[in-house]
Amino acid sequence: MDLTPVIAEPSTAAVPEPIKAPAVASKYGRRIRKSRLGEAGTSRGLTLAPGSDDDGWIIPHPVRLADGSHVQLYKDGEALHAAFAAIRSARSLICLEVYIFHSDDTGRAFAELLGEKARQGVRVHVIYDSFGSWDSDAAMFAGMRRAGAQLAEFHPIRPWDCLFSWRPVNRDHRKLLVIDDHVAGLGGLNLGLEYGSGFVQSRSKCELWRDSAIGIVGPAALHFRDAFARMWRYVTSGGRIRTAEMIFNLDVGRRRKFARPAVGLRKRGDHQGELKHDAIWRALADPPLRLRSDLGILASVPTLSSPLQPFLHHLVRDARHSVEMTIAYFAPSDEMIDQLCRAARRGVRVRLMLPGNCDMKLLRIAARSFYATLLAAGVEIFERQTAVLHAKCLVIDSRLAVIGSTNLDYRSFEYNCELSAVIHSQAFARQLHALFENDALFAERIDAGHWQNRPIRDRMVQWAVSRARYVL
């Protein structure tokens, strides 16, 4: 099988210096490079077409894992371009799981290709979320079925469409593609024009989105097929949603049913008390996180004992040098905010890349409600400009990386099925670090002094929205 659609050949041209737009004053940061697409010497910081390097980013070399698999990092529409080519080259099996399957030009291009492959005799299995694809054309899905593709709708919104129990709150937010048991891809991208940035249907225009994904070629793809198979079995056969959970190569603790010791009992500046508090919490909390090899998979489901939130807490708590998060929806628990602040206070460089332009306006307001606390602890906050930030990445100590569909909000923790790959590789972590630095060129760094002077009205709105973040 030709692997070039998924593992792209790095450009042989010299890497250009990132294009820098004129610096202008900003509202809450010191200065920001404001980009205006189309003007000479400026860029939006997006990869707009195959081979494009107008933002200073070139597809990096694939990283080899211990089992011989290769991991390729993709930015923006590069991922959908690679996915489209991989589907076209499929010979025996295509497994696709997606939250949003739009019926726009990009979505229809994928639907037509999937139908064509089914007519060729390739086994095609597609899972799409009923809520995420609510406004998609039913005729598009019917066409794929007529071609021979097997489709499953996750938790239908309309009760009369349900084969099993009606669970409208729990959604399948995973994004996964498996080809011939040898190629896999996952990340934050759905199937739609905004995610493709013109890679699949270049004639179409839309608002530009910034996203990240990975392609995997080799034996590791089999484990992602297993994750898909668990979800397929649940959607088509019913049963407990826990049967769709998969934890591979990770020793993670599960949430315990007890209250965390009160943070407010410690005095400000009481470092001994803080160390004692940390020791008590570590003794009570879940066992330490261990990655058994250089690739782990966490396919989580919404249950009270889900390991997703403890897993992320462990990563931040155990960081020693750096934490870099690129997160589209940032409305975490108070405990996660506390962990980030503790890490910053003990000397870890904590940097957050959050959306300056967000498709969920209330979540952007909720994220901003935490800025004062985080900035006071020494956390660096950037807001990505000129595009809708939709990526979900985490790098710890430039050695361990997490990438997938998981946001830091209550929907990911309490309501959604999510999928993330955990990669223990300095080479891959350095690539995600370089991508963070590239985003920083097109971001506004929030200044603590300016932020403290924001209007009272903004403070009140942010406080109110943060109280409601549990249902956003």
C-alpha positions as CSV (number, residue, x, y, z in Angstrom):
1,M,0.0,0.0,0.0
2,D,1.2,3.5,-0.9
3,L,1.8,5.3,2.4
4,T,2.6,8.7,0.9
5,P,-0.9,10.1,1.4
6,V,-0.5,9.9,5.2
7,I,3.2,10.3,5.7
8,A,4.0,13.4,3.8
9,E,7.5,14.0,2.4
10,P,9.0,17.1,4.1
11,S,9.9,19.9,1.8
12,T,13.5,20.0,0.6
13,A,13.4,23.7,0.4
14,A,15.1,25.8,3.0
15,V,12.8,26.7,5.9
16,P,11.8,30.3,5.5
17,E,11.8,32.8,8.4
18,P,8.2,33.2,9.7
19,I,6.5,36.2,8.1
20,K,6.0,38.9,10.7
21,A,3.2,41.4,10.3
22,P,3.3,44.9,11.7
23,A,3.0,45.1,15.5
24,V,0.0,47.2,16.7
25,A,-1.4,48.0,20.1
26,S,-3.9,45.5,21.6
27,K,-6.5,45.7,24.3
28,Y,-5.1,43.3,26.9
29,G,-1.6,42.6,25.7
30,R,1.5,44.7,25.2
31,R,1.7,44.4,21.5
32,I,0.4,41.9,18.9
33,R,1.4,41.1,15.3
34,K,-1.9,41.6,13.5
35,S,-2.1,39.7,10.2
36,R,-4.2,40.7,7.3
37,L,-4.5,38.0,4.7
38,G,-3.7,39.1,1.2
39,E,-1.4,42.0,1.9
40,A,2.3,41.7,1.1
41,G,4.4,40.6,4.1
42,T,1.5,39.3,6.2
43,S,-0.1,35.9,7.0
44,R,-2.9,34.6,9.1
45,G,-0.7,31.8,10.4
46,L,-2.6,29.1,8.5
47,T,-1.5,26.5,6.0
48,L,-3.9,27.4,3.2
49,A,-3.0,24.9,0.5
50,P,-0.9,21.8,-0.1
51,G,2.8,22.7,0.1
52,S,2.0,26.2,1.5
53,D,4.5,27.6,3.9
54,D,3.3,31.2,4.0
55,D,3.1,31.1,7.8
56,G,6.6,29.7,8.3
57,W,5.3,26.2,9.0
58,I,6.5,23.2,6.9
59,I,5.3,19.6,7.5
60,P,7.9,18.0,9.7
61,H,9.5,14.7,9.3
62,P,7.5,11.7,10.6
63,V,8.7,10.4,14.0
64,R,9.4,6.6,14.4
65,L,8.0,4.8,17.4
66,A,9.5,1.7,19.1
67,D,7.2,-0.7,17.3
68,G,8.2,0.6,13.9
69,S,5.1,2.8,13.4
70,H,5.6,6.4,12.1
71,V,3.7,9.4,13.5
72,Q,3.1,12.4,11.3
73,L,2.0,15.8,12.6
74,Y,-0.5,17.8,10.5
75,K,-1.6,21.4,10.7
76,D,-4.9,22.8,9.6
77,G,-6.3,21.3,6.3
78,E,-3.2,19.2,5.7
79,A,-4.9,16.5,7.8
80,L,-8.1,16.3,5.7
81,H,-6.0,16.3,2.6
82,A,-4.1,13.3,3.9
83,A,-7.3,11.6,5.0
84,F,-8.9,12.0,1.6
85,A,-5.8,10.6,-0.1
86,A,-5.7,7.7,2.4
87,I,-9.3,6.8,1.8
88,R,-8.8,6.9,-1.9
89,S,-5.9,4.4,-1.6
90,A,-7.9,2.0,0.7
91,R,-8.1,-1.6,-0.5
92,S,-10.1,-3.6,2.1
93,L,-11.3,-1.5,5.1
94,I,-12.3,2.0,6.0
95,C,-13.4,3.0,9.5
96,L,-14.5,6.6,10.0
97,E,-15.8,8.1,13.3
98,V,-16.6,11.8,13.4
99,Y,-18.6,14.2,15.4
100,I,-19.6,16.5,12.6
101,F,-20.1,15.3,9.0
102,H,-21.2,18.4,7.2
103,S,-23.1,18.2,3.9
104,D,-21.1,21.1,2.4
105,D,-18.7,20.7,-0.5
106,T,-16.0,19.1,1.6
107,G,-18.4,16.7,3.4
108,R,-20.0,15.7,0.1
109,A,-16.6,15.1,-1.4
110,F,-15.8,12.6,1.4
111,A,-19.3,11.0,1.2
112,E,-18.9,10.5,-2.6
113,L,-15.5,9.0,-2.2
114,L,-16.7,6.7,0.6
115,G,-19.6,5.5,-1.6
116,E,-17.2,4.9,-4.5
117,K,-14.9,2.8,-2.3
118,A,-17.9,0.8,-1.0
119,R,-19.0,0.1,-4.6
120,Q,-15.5,-1.2,-5.3
121,G,-15.9,-3.8,-2.5
122,V,-14.1,-2.0,0.3
123,R,-15.8,-2.5,3.7
124,V,-16.8,1.0,4.8
125,H,-18.0,1.7,8.3
126,V,-19.0,5.2,9.4
127,I,-20.1,6.5,12.8
128,Y,-21.4,10.1,12.9
129,D,-22.9,11.9,15.9
130,S,-26.5,12.8,15.6
131,F,-26.3,16.2,17.3
132,G,-23.0,17.2,15.7
133,S,-24.4,16.4,12.2
134,W,-28.0,17.6,13.0
135,D,-28.2,20.0,10.1
136,S,-26.6,17.7,7.5
137,D,-28.5,16.5,4.5
138,A,-30.0,13.1,5.2
139,A,-29.8,12.3,1.5
140,M,-26.0,12.4,1.7
141,F,-26.0,9.6,4.3
142,A,-28.7,7.7,2.3
143,G,-26.5,7.8,-0.7
144,M,-23.6,6.2,1.1
145,R,-25.9,3.5,2.4
146,R,-27.2,2.7,-1.1
147,A,-23.6,2.4,-2.2
148,G,-23.0,-0.3,0.4
149,A,-21.4,1.7,3.2
150,Q,-22.5,0.8,6.7
151,L,-23.5,3.8,8.7
152,A,-24.3,4.2,12.4
153,E,-25.8,7.3,14.0
154,F,-24.6,7.9,17.6
155,H,-27.4,8.5,20.1
156,P,-30.1,9.8,17.7
157,I,-31.6,13.1,18.9
158,R,-35.1,12.1,17.9
159,P,-36.3,9.4,20.3
160,W,-38.2,7.5,17.6
161,D,-34.9,6.9,15.7
162,C,-33.3,5.2,18.7
163,L,-32.6,1.5,18.5
164,F,-31.8,1.4,22.3
165,S,-32.1,3.9,25.1
166,W,-32.4,7.7,24.4
167,R,-29.4,9.6,25.7
168,P,-29.4,13.0,24.1
169,V,-26.8,14.5,26.5
170,N,-24.0,12.1,25.8
171,R,-22.2,12.7,22.5
172,D,-19.5,11.1,20.4
173,H,-16.9,13.8,20.0
174,R,-14.1,11.5,18.7
175,K,-12.5,11.9,15.3
176,L,-10.8,8.8,14.0
177,L,-9.9,7.3,10.7
178,V,-8.5,3.7,10.2
179,I,-7.5,2.4,6.8
180,D,-6.7,-1.3,6.1
181,D,-5.5,-1.9,9.7
182,H,-2.2,-0.1,8.8
183,V,-3.1,3.6,8.7
184,A,-4.8,5.7,11.3
185,G,-5.5,9.3,11.9
186,L,-7.0,11.4,14.7
187,G,-7.1,14.9,16.0
188,G,-9.6,17.8,16.3
189,L,-10.9,18.0,12.7
190,N,-14.4,17.1,11.7
191,L,-15.5,16.8,8.1
192,G,-16.4,20.2,6.8
193,L,-15.2,23.1,4.7
194,E,-13.9,25.1,7.7
195,Y,-11.6,22.3,8.8
196,G,-10.2,21.7,5.3
197,S,-9.2,25.3,4.6
198,G,-9.6,24.7,0.9
199,F,-7.5,21.5,0.8
200,V,-10.3,19.3,-0.4
201,Q,-12.5,21.8,-2.2
202,S,-10.2,24.7,-3.1
203,R,-12.9,26.7,-4.9
204,S,-15.0,27.1,-1.7
205,K,-14.5,30.0,0.7
206,C,-15.2,30.0,4.4
207,E,-14.0,31.3,7.8
208,L,-10.5,29.9,8.5
209,W,-9.9,27.4,11.4
210,R,-6.7,26.4,13.0
211,D,-6.5,22.7,14.0
212,S,-4.0,19.9,14.6
213,A,-4.0,16.1,13.9
214,I,-1.7,13.2,13.5
215,G,-1.4,10.3,11.0
216,I,0.0,6.9,12.1
217,V,1.3,4.3,9.7
218,G,2.3,0.9,11.0
219,P,1.3,-1.7,13.6
220,A,0.0,0.9,16.0
221,A,-2.9,1.5,13.7
222,L,-4.4,-1.8,14.8
223,H,-5.0,-0.4,18.3
224,F,-7.0,2.5,16.9
225,R,-9.1,0.0,15.0
226,D,-9.9,-1.7,18.3
227,A,-11.0,1.6,19.7
228,F,-13.3,2.1,16.7
229,A,-14.6,-1.5,17.0
230,R,-15.6,-0.9,20.6
231,M,-17.7,2.1,19.7
232,W,-19.2,0.4,16.7
233,R,-20.3,-2.5,18.9
234,Y,-21.9,-0.1,21.4
235,V,-23.7,1.9,18.8
236,T,-25.1,-1.1,16.9
237,S,-25.7,-3.5,19.8
238,G,-26.4,-1.3,22.8
239,G,-25.5,-2.0,26.3
240,R,-23.5,0.1,28.8
241,I,-21.6,3.0,27.4
242,R,-18.5,1.8,29.3
243,T,-18.1,-0.9,26.7
244,A,-16.9,1.8,24.3
245,E,-14.1,2.8,26.6
246,M,-10.5,1.8,25.7
247,I,-7.3,2.4,27.7
248,F,-4.2,1.1,25.9
249,N,-0.7,1.2,27.3
250,L,-1.6,3.6,30.1
251,D,-1.8,2.9,33.8
252,V,-4.3,5.6,34.9
253,G,-6.2,6.0,38.1
254,R,-9.9,6.4,38.3
255,R,-11.8,9.1,40.1
256,R,-12.4,8.4,43.8
257,K,-15.6,9.4,45.6
258,F,-14.1,11.7,48.2
259,A,-13.6,15.4,48.6
260,R,-10.3,17.1,48.0
261,P,-8.8,18.9,51.1
262,A,-9.9,22.5,51.1
263,V,-7.4,24.7,49.3
264,G,-8.7,27.8,51.1
265,L,-7.5,26.6,54.5
266,R,-3.9,27.4,53.6
267,K,-2.5,30.9,54.2
268,R,-1.1,32.9,51.3
269,G,2.7,32.2,51.1
270,D,2.5,29.2,53.4
271,H,4.8,27.0,51.3
272,Q,5.3,24.4,54.0
273,G,1.5,24.1,54.3
274,E,1.2,23.8,50.6
275,L,3.8,21.0,50.4
276,K,2.0,19.2,53.2
277,H,-1.3,19.6,51.4
278,D,0.3,18.2,48.2
279,A,1.6,15.2,50.1
280,I,-1.8,14.5,51.6
281,W,-3.5,14.8,48.2
282,R,-1.0,12.5,46.5
283,A,-1.6,9.9,49.2
284,L,-5.4,10.0,48.8
285,A,-5.5,10.4,45.0
286,D,-5.1,7.9,42.3
287,P,-1.9,6.0,41.6
288,P,0.8,7.7,39.5
289,L,0.4,7.8,35.8
290,R,2.6,5.3,33.9
291,L,3.0,5.0,30.2
292,R,4.0,1.4,29.4
293,S,5.4,2.3,25.9
294,D,5.9,5.3,23.7
295,L,2.3,5.3,22.5
296,G,-0.8,5.2,24.7
297,I,-4.5,5.6,23.8
298,L,-7.2,7.0,26.0
299,A,-10.7,6.5,24.4
300,S,-12.8,7.8,27.2
301,V,-16.6,7.6,27.9
302,P,-18.8,9.8,30.1
303,T,-18.9,7.8,33.4
304,L,-18.5,8.8,37.0
305,S,-15.2,6.8,37.2
306,S,-13.8,8.0,33.9
307,P,-10.0,8.3,34.1
308,L,-9.8,11.3,31.7
309,Q,-9.8,14.1,34.3
310,P,-7.4,12.3,36.8
311,F,-5.1,11.5,33.9
312,L,-4.8,15.2,32.9
313,H,-4.4,16.2,36.5
314,H,-1.5,13.8,36.9
315,L,0.3,15.1,33.8
316,V,0.2,18.7,35.1
317,R,1.0,17.8,38.7
318,D,4.0,15.7,37.7
319,A,5.4,18.3,35.2
320,R,8.9,19.5,36.2
321,H,10.0,22.0,33.5
322,S,7.2,23.0,31.1
323,V,3.5,22.7,30.3
324,E,2.2,23.9,26.9
325,M,-1.5,23.6,26.2
326,T,-3.2,24.6,22.9
327,I,-6.9,24.3,23.8
328,A,-10.0,25.4,21.9
329,Y,-12.5,25.2,24.8
330,F,-11.0,26.1,28.1
331,A,-13.5,25.9,31.0
332,P,-11.9,23.5,33.4
333,S,-12.6,22.5,36.9
334,D,-11.3,24.5,39.9
335,E,-9.0,21.6,40.6
336,M,-7.3,21.9,37.2
337,I,-6.9,25.6,37.6
338,D,-5.3,24.9,41.0
339,Q,-2.9,22.3,39.4
340,L,-1.8,24.8,36.7
341,C,-1.2,27.5,39.3
342,R,0.7,25.2,41.6
343,A,2.9,24.1,38.6
344,A,3.7,27.7,37.8
345,R,4.5,28.6,41.4
346,R,6.9,25.7,41.7
347,G,8.9,27.0,38.7
348,V,7.3,25.1,35.8
349,R,6.8,27.3,32.7
350,V,3.1,27.0,32.0
351,R,1.9,28.4,28.7
352,L,-1.7,28.4,27.4
353,M,-2.7,29.0,23.8
354,L,-6.4,29.9,23.8
355,P,-8.8,31.2,21.2
356,G,-8.9,34.9,20.5
357,N,-11.6,34.0,18.0
358,C,-13.9,31.2,19.1
359,D,-16.9,29.6,17.6
360,M,-18.4,29.2,21.1
361,K,-18.5,32.7,22.4
362,L,-19.7,31.8,25.9
363,L,-16.7,29.4,26.4
364,R,-14.3,32.2,25.5
365,I,-15.9,34.3,28.2
366,A,-15.7,31.4,30.6
367,A,-12.0,30.9,29.8
368,R,-11.3,34.6,30.5
369,S,-12.9,34.3,33.9
370,F,-9.8,32.4,35.0
371,Y,-7.1,34.7,33.6
372,A,-6.6,36.8,36.7
373,T,-6.0,33.8,38.9
374,L,-3.7,32.1,36.3
375,L,-1.7,35.3,35.6
376,A,-1.2,36.0,39.3
377,A,0.4,32.5,39.6
378,G,2.8,33.2,36.7
379,V,1.0,31.3,33.9
380,E,1.6,32.8,30.4
381,I,-1.6,33.2,28.4
382,F,-1.8,33.7,24.7
383,E,-4.9,34.3,22.6
384,R,-4.6,33.0,19.0
385,Q,-5.7,35.6,16.5
386,T,-6.8,35.7,12.8
387,A,-8.4,32.3,12.8
388,V,-10.8,30.1,14.9
389,L,-8.6,28.0,17.2
390,H,-9.9,24.4,17.3
391,A,-6.8,22.4,18.2
392,K,-6.4,20.3,21.4
393,C,-2.8,19.5,22.2
394,L,-0.7,19.2,25.4
395,V,3.1,19.0,25.8
396,I,4.7,18.1,29.1
397,D,8.5,18.7,29.7
398,S,9.2,18.6,26.0
399,R,9.0,14.8,26.2
400,L,5.3,13.7,26.4
401,A,2.5,14.9,24.1
402,V,-1.2,14.4,24.1
403,I,-3.2,15.1,21.0
404,G,-6.8,14.3,20.0
405,S,-10.4,15.5,20.5
406,T,-10.3,16.3,24.2
407,N,-11.0,19.9,25.4
408,L,-10.6,21.2,29.0
409,D,-14.3,21.6,29.6
410,Y,-17.1,19.8,31.3
411,R,-18.5,18.5,28.1
412,S,-15.3,16.5,27.5
413,F,-15.1,15.2,31.1
414,E,-18.8,14.6,31.9
415,Y,-20.8,14.2,28.7
416,N,-18.7,13.3,25.7
417,C,-16.8,10.3,24.3
418,E,-13.3,11.5,23.5
419,L,-10.2,10.1,21.9
420,S,-6.6,11.1,22.6
421,A,-3.2,9.7,21.7
422,V,-0.4,9.9,24.3
423,I,3.0,9.9,22.7
424,H,6.2,9.7,24.8
425,S,8.8,11.0,22.3
426,Q,11.1,14.0,22.6
427,A,11.2,14.3,18.8
428,F,7.4,14.5,18.5
429,A,7.1,16.7,21.6
430,R,9.6,19.1,20.0
431,Q,7.4,19.3,16.9
432,L,4.4,20.2,18.9
433,H,6.5,22.8,20.8
434,A,7.6,24.3,17.4
435,L,3.9,24.4,16.4
436,F,3.1,26.3,19.7
437,E,5.9,28.8,18.9
438,N,4.5,29.2,15.4
439,D,1.0,30.0,16.9
440,A,2.6,32.5,19.3
441,L,3.7,34.6,16.3
442,F,0.0,35.1,15.5
443,A,-1.2,35.5,19.1
444,E,-1.7,38.2,21.7
445,R,0.0,37.6,25.0
446,I,-2.3,38.7,27.8
447,D,-0.6,41.3,30.1
448,A,-1.5,40.9,33.8
449,G,-1.4,44.7,34.4
450,H,-3.7,45.5,31.5
451,W,-6.0,42.6,32.4
452,Q,-6.5,43.9,36.0
453,N,-7.8,47.1,34.5
454,R,-10.6,45.6,32.4
455,P,-14.1,47.1,32.9
456,I,-16.3,46.0,35.8
457,R,-18.9,44.9,33.2
458,D,-16.5,42.4,31.7
459,R,-15.6,41.0,35.2
460,M,-19.3,40.5,36.0
461,V,-20.1,38.7,32.7
462,Q,-17.1,36.5,33.0
463,W,-18.0,35.6,36.6
464,A,-21.6,34.7,35.7
465,V,-20.6,32.6,32.7
466,S,-17.9,30.8,34.7
467,R,-20.6,29.7,37.2
468,A,-22.6,28.1,34.3
469,R,-19.6,26.4,32.6
470,Y,-20.7,23.0,34.0
471,V,-23.5,23.0,31.3
472,L,-21.8,24.7,28.4
